[in-house]
Amino acid sequence: MKGYTLEKSGKINDSIRTYSEVLKYDKTNLNSMNSTAYLMAQKNMNIEKALEIAEYVYRRDRNNPSYRDTLGYIHLKSGNYEQAEKHLNAAFKEMPFNSEIALHIEELKKKKTSNS
């Protein structure tokens, strides 16, 4: 909860540190891993590592649309629009009223349009 609160108050680096602390004590905490990967991508910090973490989390729980959204968002940030679209659309299908996923899809559409 502390990591989430820090994220929402704009203290992204502190939030990442908090999620990392959780992982020191609970190496199986998929939520902390997912949040860390997402925030790393949001800050453009080591996108390759963020993708590695997000893929690991998604492989452990393929039924969580939030994890799929993170994976899609990181693909978006890395320029892999095909994979981004696949994962973001699947996440949105599961959670059609989620505004964050909708924003990621809009960001993807803008990127695809600007690169056409």
N, C-alpha and C positions, 0 to 999 in steps of 0.2 A: 504494500500500500504506500509506503514511503517513496519508493521509486516512481510510482504512478503520480503521486502528489507533486514530486519534484518536476516530473515531465510536464504536467499541466501548468505549473507555475513558471515554465520556461527555463528551468535549470537542468538542461539536457545532460550535460557532462556529469553533474551530481547524480542524476537519475541513473545513468549508465554505471557509475561507480557503486551505487546502492544495489542494483541488480547483480553486479559482479560479486558483491559481498554475499548476497544470498547464495550464489552458486558455489562459493567456498565451502558452505555448510550443507548444501543440498544440490549435489551435482545432477540430480534428475528433475529439477524444477523447470519444466518446459515453458511455463509462463515467463519466468525471468529470462530464459534464453531467447524466447521470441521477442520480448520487449527490448532486450539488448540489441539484437540484430536489427530490429526496426529503427531504433534510435540511431544506431551507427549509420544506417542508410540515409536516414533523414539528415544527418549532419555530414554526409559524404565522407565518413570515416571508414577506411578499409572495407570497401564494398565487397571485395572477394571474401574476406573473413565473415562479413555479415551474411553473405549468401551461403557460405558453408554452414553457419549456425542455423539459418532458416531452413535449409534443406534437411539438416539433422532433425530439427524439431518436427518438420512436416512428415518425415519418414516415421517418426515415433507416434504421430497422431494425425492421420490423414482426414479425419472427420471433423477437425476443428477449423471452421471458416476463418477465424482470426489468424491462425497460423498460415493458412493459404493466402490470405490477404497480404501478410508480411512477405511471403515468398514472392508473390506477384509484384509487390511494391519494389522489392529489391531488384527483381529482373527489370522493372521499369527504369530504376535509377542506373542500372548497368547497361541500358540500351537494348536489352533483349525483349523487344516489344511483343513478339509472338508468345513467348512464355508468360510475360506479364499479363497479356490479354487472357490467356487460358486460365491462369490462377485467379486473377481478379474477377473475371466473369463467374467462375465457379463459386467463389466466396460470396459474391453478390447474390447469386441464385439461392444460396443458403440463408443469407441475411439481407433481404432486399430493402430493408429500411435503415440500414447502417450508413450513416452519413459519411463516415471516414472512408469506407470502401467506395462509395459513390464519388468522393473527391479523388481518390486514386484512379478511378476509371476515367474521370474527366481529365486528369493530368495526362494519362496515357493517350487519350484522344488528341489532346493539344500537341503532344510530342510527335505523334504519328503524322498529324497534319503538317506540322512545321518541317518535318523531314521528308515530305513528299515532293 
